[in-house]
Amino acid sequence: MSPIIMGGERFGERMNRRVGLIVGLLVVGGVLAASGAAPSAASQDEQSAQLAAAVQAAVSSGTMIHPDVIATDNKTCFACHARSGLTYELPSGDSVSAVIDENKWMASEHGQQDMACVQCHTGISEYPHEQATATDLRSFVVDESKVCVDCHEEQATRVADSVHAQARAAGNQNAATCSDCHDPHYAVNPPVSRTDVPATCRECHSGIYDLYEQSVHGEALTTGNPDVPTCTDCHGVHEIQGPDNSPFRLFSPKICESCHADKKLMSKYDISTEVFNTYVSDFHGTTVLLFEKYAPDQQTDKPVCVDCHGVHDIIPPNDPRSSVFEGNLLATCQRCHPDADANFPTAWLGHYEPDPHKWPLVYYVTLFYKILIPTVIGAMLLFVLLDVFGRIRRRRQHG
């Protein structure tokens, strides 16, 4: 049987905790006996229900509940916090909902691990609860998230290097913290499905989400296609990085490579896997690779994938709205090459290897040189070898 102490504030001041706990056991025993249920025969659910009724009676009468009692059973907390309309007022006038759905809590990762409410809410382990130190709603959320570090040290270490943590350190309290992405009372593992990830990010990045939703990636993901990248595939989960981090842009082609160099994945959508290989083999890509290898802490002025194709608003190249659509290509090139004329984009093969049907002139010229160069060099080597053997033979004949 779970114990509870019900006594006036004057009684709590005069009696020590040990004596108070014993008295509380007797009081709860009387409550349960009066209800006609024998404590020794009552099931766990019945005991919890009776405990909840006793707690509600104590709260209604304004009496104190001992911290030892609250720590024994989450039902003590649910006696109040499962009731609808329960709120907590902060000094700023902001209101915090204090309602917890018990069934959803039990189905959550924390509920499945039988965590006690007071493991996280250490400052409110008795009733009446202590006044929160936060003065407004945002400060309250940030303060409550700090307790996550106690159990999730590895994730907290990663978050410390993220753009969100850097923003908070710079004074931006609106930067995302743990509970903005993971509801601590209903968190599940994994947190959300891939298709739901953008909805979480949308809470703060609504403008970017609107662009992403209309892109080739976002349109596919929001209709249930899990093969396309979601926010965390490009930016990371806890160690979230973005364009303000210099290395992020420099190494961003590797993000694109993870999908566009995957032959099995690309074959499902009839997309060439030569896209990345043709990029790294041209002047732009080769320079970027050199920076990645020899100067990873510096930025390059050579274009990476997102400079031409867009970032969150990527559209298929055959769409007239695309920045790499044939009619828009000159304007895209002129971002870096302001003097480029109408013939400038024609030198670009569009990330495709030339073949007899696409770029046939380039294909046959390349084929010609692939045959000519080995033939010429081979013939020269053969001539040199024949000359050497001839000289050796003649020396032997005259020797």
VOKOL-768929 format. One line per 3 residues: number of its first residue (from 1); for each residue x, y, z of C-alpha. Coordinates in Angstrom, 2 decimals, decimal comma. Example, Ala and Ser with C-alpha at 12.3 -4.5 7.8 and 13.67 -1.06 7.14 Angstrom:
<pts>
1	12,30/-4,50/7,80 ~ 13,67/-1,06/7,14 .
</pts>
This chain:
<pts>
1	0,00/0,00/0,00 ~ 1,42/3,39/-0,97 ~ 1,61/5,80/2,01 .
4	0,48/9,43/2,16 ~ 0,71/12,04/4,87 ~ -2,13/14,45/5,31 .
7	-1,70/17,09/7,90 ~ -1,87/20,82/8,28 ~ 1,08/23,12/7,69 .
10	1,30/23,67/11,46 ~ 1,56/19,88/12,01 ~ 4,27/19,58/9,31 .
13	6,35/22,29/10,98 ~ 6,23/20,62/14,38 ~ 6,77/16,95/13,47 .
16	9,85/15,55/11,81 ~ 9,54/13,56/8,59 ~ 9,81/10,13/10,15 .
19	7,01/10,75/12,58 ~ 4,95/12,43/9,89 ~ 5,32/9,43/7,57 .
22	4,11/7,02/10,27 ~ 1,12/9,21/11,01 ~ 0,40/9,45/7,29 .
25	0,35/5,67/6,97 ~ -2,25/5,49/9,70 ~ -4,35/8,21/8,07 .
28	-4,29/6,57/4,64 ~ -5,07/3,24/6,24 ~ -8,15/4,86/7,74 .
31	-9,19/6,31/4,38 ~ -8,85/2,96/2,66 ~ -10,65/1,13/5,48 .
34	-13,49/3,64/5,32 ~ -13,85/2,91/1,63 ~ -14,52/-0,73/2,51 .
37	-11,36/-2,06/0,82 ~ -8,87/-4,13/2,77 ~ -5,35/-2,86/1,96 .
40	-3,87/-6,34/1,96 ~ -6,42/-7,65/-0,54 ~ -6,61/-4,66/-2,85 .
43	-5,07/-4,97/-6,30 ~ -2,33/-2,58/-7,44 ~ -4,80/-0,65/-9,59 .
46	-7,23/-0,33/-6,70 ~ -4,46/0,88/-4,42 ~ -3,39/3,47/-6,99 .
49	-6,97/4,66/-7,41 ~ -7,43/4,93/-3,65 ~ -4,13/6,77/-3,34 .
52	-5,20/9,20/-6,07 ~ -8,47/9,87/-4,24 ~ -6,58/10,53/-1,01 .
55	-4,16/12,91/-2,78 ~ -7,01/14,83/-4,38 ~ -8,63/15,17/-0,98 .
58	-5,36/16,48/0,47 ~ -4,91/18,99/-2,36 ~ -8,51/20,15/-2,13 .
61	-8,12/20,83/1,60 ~ -4,81/22,65/1,10 ~ -2,81/20,24/3,24 .
64	0,80/19,25/2,69 ~ 1,97/16,06/0,94 ~ 5,32/14,74/2,11 .
67	8,10/14,33/-0,55 ~ 8,65/10,71/0,49 ~ 5,07/10,01/-0,52 .
70	5,30/11,70/-3,93 ~ 8,44/9,72/-4,76 ~ 6,76/6,37/-4,13 .
73	4,25/6,31/-7,00 ~ 3,63/8,43/-10,13 ~ -0,07/7,95/-9,39 .
76	0,40/10,59/-6,72 ~ 1,28/13,09/-9,46 ~ -1,41/11,87/-11,88 .
79	-4,02/12,43/-9,19 ~ -3,76/16,11/-10,08 ~ -1,94/16,27/-13,38 .
82	-4,31/13,96/-15,27 ~ -7,13/16,42/-14,72 ~ -7,98/18,68/-17,66 .
85	-7,52/22,42/-17,43 ~ -4,67/22,34/-14,91 ~ -2,25/25,21/-15,57 .
88	0,70/26,89/-13,88 ~ 1,03/30,66/-13,94 ~ 4,47/32,27/-14,32 .
91	5,37/35,76/-13,03 ~ 5,27/37,11/-16,61 ~ 1,64/36,07/-16,88 .
94	2,47/33,17/-19,22 ~ 0,47/30,04/-18,55 ~ 2,00/26,54/-18,66 .
97	-0,25/23,54/-19,17 ~ 0,32/21,04/-16,36 ~ -1,93/18,32/-17,80 .
100	-0,34/14,93/-18,55 ~ -2,12/12,15/-20,43 ~ -1,39/9,11/-18,27 .
103	-1,96/6,57/-21,06 ~ 0,37/8,40/-23,46 ~ 2,96/8,72/-20,69 .
106	2,86/4,98/-20,01 ~ 3,37/4,31/-23,73 ~ 6,33/6,68/-23,94 .
109	10,00/5,74/-23,66 ~ 10,24/7,20/-20,16 ~ 7,00/5,56/-19,06 .
112	8,14/2,17/-20,37 ~ 11,26/2,52/-18,23 ~ 9,14/3,19/-15,12 .
115	10,80/6,53/-14,52 ~ 9,46/8,52/-11,59 ~ 8,23/12,04/-12,22 .
118	10,53/13,41/-9,50 ~ 13,61/12,10/-11,34 ~ 13,22/15,03/-13,71 .
121	11,08/17,39/-11,64 ~ 13,44/17,47/-8,68 ~ 12,38/20,91/-7,50 .
124	8,73/19,99/-6,95 ~ 9,01/16,82/-4,90 ~ 6,45/17,94/-2,35 .
127	3,12/19,71/-2,31 ~ 2,54/22,66/-2,30 ~ 5,24/22,86/-4,99 .
130	8,12/25,28/-4,89 ~ 7,85/28,38/-7,06 ~ 9,61/27,99/-10,44 .
133	12,65/30,20/-10,93 ~ 11,72/30,94/-14,57 ~ 9,81/34,17/-15,06 .
136	8,42/33,51/-18,56 ~ 7,39/30,58/-20,72 ~ 10,53/30,39/-22,87 .
139	12,84/30,47/-19,84 ~ 10,71/27,75/-18,28 ~ 11,15/25,48/-21,33 .
142	14,91/26,08/-21,47 ~ 15,34/25,43/-17,74 ~ 13,30/22,22/-17,86 .
145	15,42/20,89/-20,74 ~ 18,64/21,17/-18,74 ~ 17,73/18,07/-16,74 .
148	17,98/15,91/-19,90 ~ 21,78/16,03/-19,63 ~ 21,68/13,85/-16,51 .
151	20,63/10,79/-18,53 ~ 21,46/11,72/-22,12 ~ 25,08/12,77/-21,81 .
154	26,16/11,54/-25,25 ~ 23,38/13,42/-27,03 ~ 24,04/16,51/-24,92 .
157	27,69/16,48/-25,99 ~ 26,64/16,45/-29,63 ~ 24,12/19,22/-29,10 .
160	26,82/21,38/-27,53 ~ 28,48/21,68/-30,97 ~ 25,26/22,41/-32,86 .
163	24,07/25,68/-34,31 ~ 21,22/25,68/-31,80 ~ 23,57/25,56/-28,81 .
166	25,79/28,22/-30,36 ~ 22,77/30,46/-30,87 ~ 21,67/30,06/-27,24 .
169	25,21/30,78/-26,05 ~ 25,08/33,98/-28,10 ~ 21,91/35,01/-26,26 .
172	19,16/33,69/-28,53 ~ 16,80/31,94/-26,10 ~ 14,47/31,00/-28,96 .
175	17,00/28,51/-30,38 ~ 15,72/24,96/-30,11 ~ 16,37/22,96/-26,96 .
178	15,64/19,30/-26,12 ~ 11,95/19,60/-25,29 ~ 11,24/21,65/-28,42 .
181	11,92/18,53/-30,50 ~ 11,23/15,74/-27,97 ~ 8,16/16,05/-25,77 .
184	9,63/14,73/-22,50 ~ 6,33/13,23/-21,36 ~ 5,47/11,43/-24,60 .
187	8,87/10,84/-26,25 ~ 9,23/7,56/-28,15 ~ 12,26/5,89/-29,70 .
190	12,87/6,61/-32,53 ~ 11,40/10,06/-31,85 ~ 9,31/10,40/-35,03 .
193	9,06/8,78/-38,43 ~ 11,11/10,21/-41,30 ~ 8,05/11,77/-42,85 .
196	7,26/13,60/-39,60 ~ 10,72/15,10/-39,07 ~ 10,07/18,24/-41,17 .
199	6,92/18,94/-39,16 ~ 9,06/19,15/-36,01 ~ 11,55/21,50/-37,65 .
202	8,68/23,54/-39,05 ~ 7,80/24,74/-35,54 ~ 10,78/27,11/-35,77 .
205	11,70/27,10/-39,46 ~ 8,33/27,60/-41,13 ~ 9,69/29,66/-44,01 .
208	12,28/27,04/-44,90 ~ 9,69/24,29/-44,53 ~ 7,43/26,01/-47,07 .
211	10,30/25,99/-49,59 ~ 11,17/22,39/-48,81 ~ 7,56/21,21/-49,09 .
214	7,40/22,46/-52,68 ~ 10,77/20,94/-53,65 ~ 11,31/17,58/-55,36 .
217	12,49/16,13/-52,04 ~ 9,81/17,62/-49,80 ~ 6,96/16,88/-52,18 .
220	7,96/13,21/-52,24 ~ 8,54/12,92/-48,49 ~ 5,29/14,57/-47,46 .
223	3,40/12,11/-49,67 ~ 5,03/9,15/-47,93 ~ 8,19/8,40/-49,93 .
226	10,95/7,58/-47,40 ~ 13,75/7,45/-50,01 ~ 14,27/11,20/-50,19 .
229	16,28/13,22/-47,66 ~ 14,60/14,82/-44,69 ~ 16,02/17,66/-42,57 .
232	18,18/15,50/-40,31 ~ 19,76/13,61/-43,24 ~ 21,47/16,80/-44,38 .
235	21,85/18,78/-41,15 ~ 22,35/16,00/-38,59 ~ 20,20/15,10/-35,59 .
238	21,71/16,47/-32,40 ~ 24,90/17,92/-33,88 ~ 22,89/20,06/-36,31 .
241	25,00/22,17/-38,65 ~ 24,05/24,72/-41,26 ~ 25,36/27,21/-43,82 .
244	26,76/29,46/-41,08 ~ 29,31/26,73/-40,34 ~ 32,07/27,15/-42,93 .
247	32,91/23,42/-43,29 ~ 29,23/22,59/-43,87 ~ 29,12/24,19/-47,31 .
250	32,54/22,87/-48,31 ~ 31,62/19,27/-47,49 ~ 27,99/19,53/-48,63 .
253	28,64/17,61/-51,90 ~ 29,24/14,50/-49,78 ~ 25,69/14,88/-48,45 .
256	24,37/14,77/-52,00 ~ 26,70/11,89/-52,82 ~ 25,16/9,70/-50,13 .
259	22,03/9,38/-52,29 ~ 23,06/10,33/-55,81 ~ 26,00/7,89/-55,93 .
262	23,86/5,03/-54,64 ~ 23,23/2,90/-57,75 ~ 20,52/0,77/-56,15 .
265	18,57/3,80/-54,94 ~ 18,99/5,86/-58,10 ~ 17,97/2,98/-60,34 .
268	14,50/3,09/-58,76 ~ 14,02/6,58/-60,18 ~ 16,02/6,27/-63,42 .
271	18,58/8,84/-62,25 ~ 22,20/8,57/-63,35 ~ 24,74/7,89/-60,62 .
274	27,36/9,67/-62,74 ~ 26,03/12,98/-61,42 ~ 28,52/13,12/-58,58 .
277	31,42/11,58/-60,52 ~ 31,10/14,08/-63,37 ~ 31,02/16,93/-60,84 .
280	34,20/15,91/-59,03 ~ 36,00/15,31/-62,33 ~ 35,43/18,82/-63,69 .
283	37,22/22,02/-62,68 ~ 34,68/23,03/-60,04 ~ 34,51/19,68/-58,28 .
286	38,24/19,00/-58,42 ~ 38,96/22,32/-56,72 ~ 36,40/21,61/-54,00 .
289	37,96/18,21/-53,36 ~ 41,40/19,82/-53,02 ~ 40,01/22,22/-50,43 .
292	38,38/19,34/-48,56 ~ 41,66/17,46/-48,42 ~ 44,23/20,21/-47,86 .
295	42,30/23,16/-46,43 ~ 39,16/21,80/-44,68 ~ 38,96/24,83/-42,39 .
298	38,77/27,26/-45,30 ~ 35,99/28,13/-47,69 ~ 36,19/27,85/-51,46 .
301	34,66/30,23/-53,98 ~ 33,98/27,34/-56,37 ~ 30,34/26,21/-56,62 .
304	29,07/23,19/-54,75 ~ 25,83/21,35/-55,59 ~ 23,51/23,70/-53,70 .
307	24,93/26,81/-55,40 ~ 23,46/25,72/-58,72 ~ 20,53/23,49/-57,77 .
310	19,24/25,34/-54,72 ~ 19,16/24,31/-51,07 ~ 15,69/23,64/-49,72 .
313	13,93/24,57/-52,96 ~ 15,55/21,99/-55,27 ~ 13,41/21,36/-58,36 .
316	13,98/18,76/-61,14 ~ 16,15/20,16/-63,97 ~ 13,40/19,62/-66,54 .
319	11,06/21,94/-64,63 ~ 10,99/25,51/-66,07 ~ 11,20/26,86/-62,51 .
322	14,53/25,11/-61,89 ~ 17,70/27,18/-61,71 ~ 19,42/24,60/-63,93 .
325	16,64/24,41/-66,51 ~ 18,07/25,08/-69,97 ~ 16,42/28,49/-70,24 .
328	17,61/29,56/-66,79 ~ 21,12/28,17/-66,94 ~ 22,83/31,33/-68,19 .
331	21,52/33,37/-65,27 ~ 22,75/30,68/-62,89 ~ 26,24/30,68/-64,43 .
334	26,37/34,47/-64,33 ~ 26,21/34,40/-60,53 ~ 29,89/33,45/-60,64 .
337	30,71/34,38/-64,25 ~ 29,07/37,79/-64,79 ~ 30,63/38,15/-68,27 .
340	29,25/34,82/-69,53 ~ 27,40/35,07/-72,85 ~ 24,61/32,93/-74,29 .
343	27,08/30,30/-75,55 ~ 28,70/29,82/-72,16 ~ 26,28/27,18/-70,75 .
346	26,58/25,03/-73,88 ~ 29,98/23,87/-72,68 ~ 28,30/22,04/-69,79 .
349	27,21/18,46/-70,37 ~ 24,64/18,43/-67,61 ~ 26,33/15,85/-65,34 .
352	26,02/13,16/-68,00 ~ 28,68/11,10/-69,69 ~ 28,48/11,72/-73,48 .
355	27,18/8,86/-75,61 ~ 26,15/8,39/-79,28 ~ 22,67/9,74/-78,52 .
358	23,46/12,53/-76,07 ~ 26,35/14,85/-76,93 ~ 27,44/12,60/-79,86 .
361	30,13/15,04/-81,08 ~ 31,83/15,04/-77,68 ~ 31,45/11,28/-77,49 .
364	33,08/10,58/-80,85 ~ 35,85/13,12/-80,36 ~ 36,59/11,55/-76,99 .
367	36,48/8,08/-78,52 ~ 38,83/9,21/-81,30 ~ 41,41/10,40/-78,82 .
370	40,96/7,31/-76,67 ~ 42,00/5,29/-79,71 ~ 44,54/7,72/-81,16 .
373	46,58/8,39/-78,04 ~ 47,18/4,73/-77,04 ~ 47,89/3,88/-80,69 .
376	50,47/6,65/-81,12 ~ 52,14/5,99/-77,80 ~ 52,06/2,23/-78,39 .
379	53,59/2,65/-81,84 ~ 56,35/4,87/-80,43 ~ 57,12/2,34/-77,72 .
382	57,18/-0,45/-80,30 ~ 59,53/1,58/-82,50 ~ 61,86/2,25/-79,55 .
385	61,88/-1,42/-78,53 ~ 62,55/-2,61/-82,10 ~ 65,35/-0,08/-82,40 .
388	66,91/-1,24/-79,11 ~ 66,74/-4,90/-80,08 ~ 68,14/-4,09/-83,52 .
391	71,12/-2,28/-82,03 ~ 71,79/-5,14/-79,62 ~ 71,65/-7,70/-82,44 .
394	74,00/-5,71/-84,65 ~ 76,53/-5,37/-81,83 ~ 76,49/-9,11/-81,29 .
397	76,99/-9,75/-85,01 ~ 80,05/-7,48/-85,16 ~ 81,39/-8,64/-81,83 .
</pts>
